């Protein structure tokens, strides 16, 4: 039996997404509507009311999350020290 080709890690990480997609499809069949569209409308409505987490979610989805900075101790610059294992220190 041969091992599957390629890295399968991404597929394993999608179990939550798959469960949500199944639940949305099930609700859509039951209500005769596309539930994902209904959820998107609810999010937009919340954002229009000034709900900060909803505003943040829309911003993150449209423009991506802000880049996270990497800093050293006390918020200063990151310092990298290289050492040669063969050198006498």
C-alpha positions as CSV (number, residue, x, y, z in Angstrom):
1,X,0.0,0.0,0.0
2,X,1.5,3.3,-1.1
3,X,1.5,6.5,1.0
4,X,-0.6,9.3,-0.3
5,X,1.2,11.8,-2.6
6,X,1.9,15.3,-1.3
7,X,1.6,17.0,2.0
8,X,-1.8,16.2,3.6
9,X,-1.5,18.5,6.6
10,X,-3.8,21.2,5.0
11,X,-6.5,18.7,4.4
12,X,-6.4,17.6,8.0
13,X,-6.7,21.2,9.2
14,X,-10.0,21.7,7.3
15,X,-12.2,19.4,9.4
16,X,-13.8,22.5,11.1
17,X,-14.4,24.2,7.8
18,X,-16.0,21.0,6.4
19,X,-18.3,20.7,9.4
20,X,-19.4,24.3,9.0
21,X,-20.0,23.8,5.3
22,X,-22.1,20.7,6.0
23,X,-24.2,22.6,8.7
24,X,-24.7,25.5,6.3
25,X,-25.8,23.2,3.5
26,X,-28.2,21.4,5.8
27,X,-29.7,24.6,7.0
28,X,-30.0,25.9,3.4
29,X,-31.9,22.8,2.4
30,X,-34.2,23.1,5.4
31,X,-35.0,26.8,4.9
32,X,-34.8,26.9,1.1
33,X,-32.2,29.7,1.4
34,X,-28.4,30.0,1.1
35,X,-27.5,30.2,4.8
36,X,-24.0,31.5,4.1
37,X,-25.5,34.6,2.4
38,X,-27.8,35.0,5.4
39,X,-24.9,34.8,7.8
40,X,-23.0,37.4,5.7
41,X,-26.0,39.7,5.8
42,X,-26.2,39.3,9.6
43,X,-22.5,40.2,9.9
44,X,-22.9,43.3,7.7
45,X,-26.0,44.3,9.7
46,X,-24.0,44.0,13.0
47,X,-21.1,46.0,11.5
48,X,-23.6,48.8,10.4
49,X,-24.8,49.0,14.0
50,X,-21.2,49.7,15.1
51,X,-20.4,46.2,16.4
52,X,-16.6,46.3,16.6
53,X,-15.9,42.6,16.3
54,X,-18.1,42.5,13.2
55,X,-16.2,45.4,11.8
56,X,-12.9,43.7,12.5
57,X,-14.1,40.5,10.9
58,X,-15.2,42.2,7.7
59,X,-11.9,44.1,7.6
60,X,-9.9,41.0,8.1
61,X,-11.8,39.1,5.4
62,X,-11.6,42.0,2.8
63,X,-8.0,43.2,3.4
64,X,-6.4,40.4,5.4
65,X,-5.2,40.5,9.0
66,X,-2.5,43.1,9.8
67,X,1.1,41.9,9.7
68,X,2.3,40.9,13.1
69,X,5.6,42.6,14.1
70,X,8.4,40.7,15.6
71,X,10.3,42.5,18.4
72,X,13.0,41.7,20.8
73,X,13.1,42.2,24.6
74,X,11.0,45.2,25.9
75,X,9.6,45.9,22.4
76,X,13.0,46.8,21.0
77,X,14.6,45.4,17.8
78,X,15.1,41.7,17.4
79,X,18.8,40.8,18.0
80,X,20.2,37.7,16.5
81,X,23.6,36.4,17.7
82,X,25.4,33.8,15.6
83,X,28.1,31.6,17.2
84,X,30.5,29.3,15.5
85,X,30.5,26.0,17.3
86,X,34.2,25.4,16.3
87,X,35.5,28.7,17.5
88,X,37.1,29.2,20.9
89,X,34.9,31.7,22.7
